[in-house]
């Protein structure tokens, strides 16, 4: 049940964050004027520093009522608004790291492609993105880990209703919100609730460890080295 809730909110967040973050990174690195980049890049990094509890109340008090005007049957606590706002919160992480990876690709590769008659779009999609692939994938893995381990947004906006469902319109409970719920109450040492905290925490640790090991392997295998 907790895994299904975590999976649902994480998939929604990743669906929002990965394409928007990557497209913003490509724009900032390859298309944006230097003046625009000097303003937008720090703004992205500042957005990444906004506390997650602020995003949680934004989802609960603004996004959910807004979505209820268009989606009938949307509950006050739901996975959809929590996932959407969580995607917004991790978009700067994807955009900033991916932009650094793209921007670090040597200009010689771009100039060589232009000398062969490639267009701007062909240079970006055929040369720059493959050259920066390891850094982009690393940002994706970090964003997925952040989505899985996010606590306050899902606790505030998604509710604490442990339901085995993939319906984003209803309230769900993630592993992190379960930890918050149990740890706020009275959980004496040795009880089932006390031991469950460690089980859920260990599961979260194993998931994020697996993601980080995969990221480390992928970066080592596909990293481009330039002399």
C-alpha positions as a Python dict, from the first residue, in 0.01 Angstrom:
ca = {
    (1, 'X'): (0, 0, 0),
    (2, 'X'): (273, 245, 96),
    (3, 'X'): (479, 146, -206),
    (4, 'X'): (185, 209, -439),
    (5, 'X'): (130, 556, -295),
    (6, 'X'): (500, 637, -323),
    (7, 'X'): (511, 504, -677),
    (8, 'X'): (204, 703, -784),
    (9, 'X'): (319, 1040, -654),
    (10, 'X'): (674, 984, -776),
    (11, 'X'): (563, 895, -1130),
    (12, 'X'): (350, 1211, -1152),
    (13, 'X'): (638, 1424, -1024),
    (14, 'X'): (890, 1266, -1261),
    (15, 'X'): (654, 1311, -1556),
    (16, 'X'): (647, 1683, -1480),
    (17, 'X'): (1006, 1743, -1376),
    (18, 'X'): (1216, 1548, -1627),
    (19, 'X'): (1092, 1698, -1957),
    (20, 'X'): (1053, 2052, -1821),
    (21, 'X'): (1391, 2042, -1647),
    (22, 'X'): (1572, 1904, -1952),
    (23, 'X'): (1408, 2150, -2192),
    (24, 'X'): (1491, 2443, -1964),
    (25, 'X'): (1852, 2322, -1943),
    (26, 'X'): (1877, 2301, -2323),
    (27, 'X'): (1729, 2648, -2360),
    (28, 'X'): (1958, 2807, -2103),
    (29, 'X'): (2270, 2644, -2241),
    (30, 'X'): (2211, 2657, -2616),
    (31, 'X'): (1950, 2921, -2697),
    (32, 'X'): (1921, 3178, -2419),
    (33, 'X'): (2122, 3504, -2443),
    (34, 'X'): (2393, 3546, -2183),
    (35, 'X'): (2193, 3812, -1999),
    (36, 'X'): (1886, 3590, -1975),
    (37, 'X'): (2096, 3297, -1854),
    (38, 'X'): (2261, 3513, -1586),
    (39, 'X'): (1915, 3588, -1444),
    (40, 'X'): (1727, 3263, -1495),
    (41, 'X'): (1997, 3022, -1370),
    (42, 'X'): (2021, 3183, -1022),
    (43, 'X'): (1641, 3199, -1009),
    (44, 'X'): (1624, 2824, -1068),
    (45, 'X'): (1871, 2759, -790),
    (46, 'X'): (1678, 2986, -552),
    (47, 'X'): (1358, 2795, -635),
    (48, 'X'): (1536, 2474, -541),
    (49, 'X'): (1592, 2617, -193),
    (50, 'X'): (1223, 2677, -115),
    (51, 'X'): (1121, 2459, 185),
    (52, 'X'): (910, 2161, 87),
    (53, 'X'): (643, 2243, 345),
    (54, 'X'): (575, 2565, 152),
    (55, 'X'): (520, 2361, -164),
    (56, 'X'): (293, 2128, 35),
    (57, 'X'): (61, 2406, 150),
    (58, 'X'): (72, 2557, -200),
    (59, 'X'): (-53, 2226, -337),
    (60, 'X'): (-322, 2192, -71),
    (61, 'X'): (-456, 2548, -66),
    (62, 'X'): (-407, 2658, -428),
    (63, 'X'): (-345, 2372, -671),
    (64, 'X'): (-610, 2135, -537),
    (65, 'X'): (-896, 2392, -536),
    (66, 'X'): (-788, 2499, -885),
    (67, 'X'): (-791, 2142, -1016),
    (68, 'X'): (-1127, 2073, -852),
    (69, 'X'): (-1280, 2331, -1086),
    (70, 'X'): (-1181, 2115, -1385),
    (71, 'X'): (-1166, 1759, -1249),
    (72, 'X'): (-1488, 1627, -1093),
    (73, 'X'): (-1442, 1384, -807),
    (74, 'X'): (-1101, 1518, -705),
    (75, 'X'): (-1068, 1480, -329),
    (76, 'X'): (-930, 1749, -101),
    (77, 'X'): (-625, 1532, -34),
    (78, 'X'): (-507, 1364, -352),
    (79, 'X'): (-199, 1228, -524),
    (80, 'X'): (-239, 1441, -836),
    (81, 'X'): (-180, 1785, -686),
    (82, 'X'): (92, 1650, -458),
    (83, 'X'): (270, 1491, -754),
    (84, 'X'): (237, 1799, -974),
    (85, 'X'): (377, 2035, -712),
    (86, 'X'): (649, 1787, -618),
    (87, 'X'): (744, 1781, -987),
    (88, 'X'): (770, 2160, -982),
    (89, 'X'): (988, 2145, -672),
    (90, 'X'): (1241, 1903, -825),
    (91, 'X'): (1244, 2064, -1170),
    (92, 'X'): (1524, 2309, -1068),
    (93, 'X'): (1736, 2012, -962),
    (94, 'X'): (1705, 1851, -1305),
    (95, 'X'): (1745, 2182, -1488),
    (96, 'X'): (2049, 2304, -1296),
    (97, 'X'): (2252, 1981, -1311),
    (98, 'X'): (2157, 1909, -1672),
    (99, 'X'): (2245, 2265, -1773),
    (100, 'X'): (2587, 2233, -1612),
    (101, 'X'): (2645, 1906, -1800),
    (102, 'X'): (2534, 2052, -2133),
    (103, 'X'): (2725, 2377, -2085),
    (104, 'X'): (3046, 2185, -2012),
    (105, 'X'): (3046, 2018, -2354),
    (106, 'X'): (3344, 2168, -2544),
    (107, 'X'): (3267, 2427, -2808),
    (108, 'X'): (3493, 2239, -3051),
    (109, 'X'): (3229, 1968, -3084),
    (110, 'X'): (2963, 2223, -3168),
    (111, 'X'): (3185, 2408, -3416),
    (112, 'X'): (3283, 2083, -3585),
    (113, 'X'): (2918, 1991, -3632),
    (114, 'X'): (2839, 2336, -3770),
    (115, 'X'): (3134, 2303, -4011),
    (116, 'X'): (2975, 1985, -4146),
    (117, 'X'): (2655, 2173, -4225),
    (118, 'X'): (2442, 2071, -3927),
    (119, 'X'): (2161, 2295, -3812),
    (120, 'X'): (2125, 2422, -3456),
    (121, 'X'): (1866, 2156, -3378),
    (122, 'X'): (2085, 1879, -3521),
    (123, 'X'): (2383, 1998, -3319),
    (124, 'X'): (2183, 2000, -2997),
    (125, 'X'): (2011, 1664, -3048),
    (126, 'X'): (2291, 1479, -3227),
    (127, 'X'): (2605, 1613, -3063),
    (128, 'X'): (2549, 1807, -2740),
    (129, 'X'): (2287, 1586, -2572),
    (130, 'X'): (2476, 1258, -2636),
    (131, 'X'): (2798, 1417, -2510),
    (132, 'X'): (2628, 1532, -2189),
    (133, 'X'): (2420, 1216, -2145),
    (134, 'X'): (2593, 1093, -1830),
    (135, 'X'): (2534, 1421, -1647),
    (136, 'X'): (2172, 1438, -1764),
    (137, 'X'): (2099, 1083, -1647),
    (138, 'X'): (2265, 1160, -1314),
    (139, 'X'): (2028, 1455, -1268),
    (140, 'X'): (1734, 1230, -1354),
    (141, 'X'): (1837, 970, -1095),
    (142, 'X'): (1885, 1237, -828),
    (143, 'X'): (1543, 1380, -909),
    (144, 'X'): (1380, 1037, -883),
    (145, 'X'): (1552, 979, -548),
    (146, 'X'): (1429, 1317, -429),
    (147, 'X'): (1074, 1234, -540),
    (148, 'X'): (1078, 899, -361),
    (149, 'X'): (1214, 1051, -41),
    (150, 'X'): (1002, 1368, -38),
    (151, 'X'): (816, 1404, 290),
    (152, 'X'): (631, 1727, 359),
    (153, 'X'): (463, 1781, 21),
    (154, 'X'): (299, 1438, 20),
    (155, 'X'): (222, 1455, 392),
    (156, 'X'): (38, 1787, 359),
    (157, 'X'): (-123, 1748, 15),
    (158, 'X'): (-167, 1375, -50),
    (159, 'X'): (-317, 1290, 287),
    (160, 'X'): (-252, 989, 506),
    (161, 'X'): (-502, 736, 375),
    (162, 'X'): (-329, 403, 306),
    (163, 'X'): (-514, 293, -7),
    (164, 'X'): (-395, 37, -262),
    (165, 'X'): (-478, 232, -577),
    (166, 'X'): (-325, 397, -880),
    (167, 'X'): (-604, 655, -901),
    (168, 'X'): (-441, 999, -863),
    (169, 'X'): (-772, 1165, -769),
    (170, 'X'): (-794, 1006, -424),
    (171, 'X'): (-594, 1035, -105),
    (172, 'X'): (-293, 805, -67),
    (173, 'X'): (-18, 752, 185),
    (174, 'X'): (349, 727, 95),
    (175, 'X'): (627, 568, 294),
    (176, 'X'): (758, 904, 411),
    (177, 'X'): (416, 1030, 522),
    (178, 'X'): (368, 704, 712),
    (179, 'X'): (690, 769, 900),
    (180, 'X'): (568, 1119, 987),
    (181, 'X'): (231, 987, 1103),
    (182, 'X'): (374, 714, 1326),
    (183, 'X'): (663, 917, 1466),
    (184, 'X'): (428, 1199, 1572),
    (185, 'X'): (229, 958, 1786),
    (186, 'X'): (322, 741, 2081),
    (187, 'X'): (532, 451, 1952),
    (188, 'X'): (686, 270, 2251),
    (189, 'X'): (1004, 74, 2197),
    (190, 'X'): (945, -281, 2079),
    (191, 'X'): (591, -229, 1955),
    (192, 'X'): (473, -311, 1604),
    (193, 'X'): (452, 59, 1510),
    (194, 'X'): (806, 118, 1638),
    (195, 'X'): (950, -173, 1441),
    (196, 'X'): (754, -76, 1130),
    (197, 'X'): (930, 261, 1126),
    (198, 'X'): (1262, 85, 1079),
    (199, 'X'): (1122, -146, 810),
    (200, 'X'): (984, 145, 608),
    (201, 'X'): (1299, 350, 661),
    (202, 'X'): (1519, 61, 551),
    (203, 'X'): (1305, 13, 240),
    (204, 'X'): (1345, 380, 151),
    (205, 'X'): (1719, 352, 207),
    (206, 'X'): (1747, 48, -20),
    (207, 'X'): (1548, 218, -297),
    (208, 'X'): (1759, 533, -294),
    (209, 'X'): (2080, 329, -259),
    (210, 'X'): (1987, 125, -567),
    (211, 'X'): (1915, 441, -764),
    (212, 'X'): (2244, 599, -663),
    (213, 'X'): (2444, 286, -742),
    (214, 'X'): (2284, 275, -1086),
    (215, 'X'): (2361, 644, -1136),
    (216, 'X'): (2724, 591, -1035),
    (217, 'X'): (2758, 296, -1273),
    (218, 'X'): (2594, 479, -1562),
    (219, 'X'): (2810, 790, -1519),
    (220, 'X'): (3127, 581, -1501),
    (221, 'X'): (3031, 380, -1810),
    (222, 'X'): (2910, 657, -2039),
    (223, 'X'): (3105, 961, -1919),
    (224, 'X'): (3278, 1150, -2198),
    (225, 'X'): (3638, 1254, -2130),
    (226, 'X'): (3786, 1547, -2321),
    (227, 'X'): (4153, 1627, -2342),
}
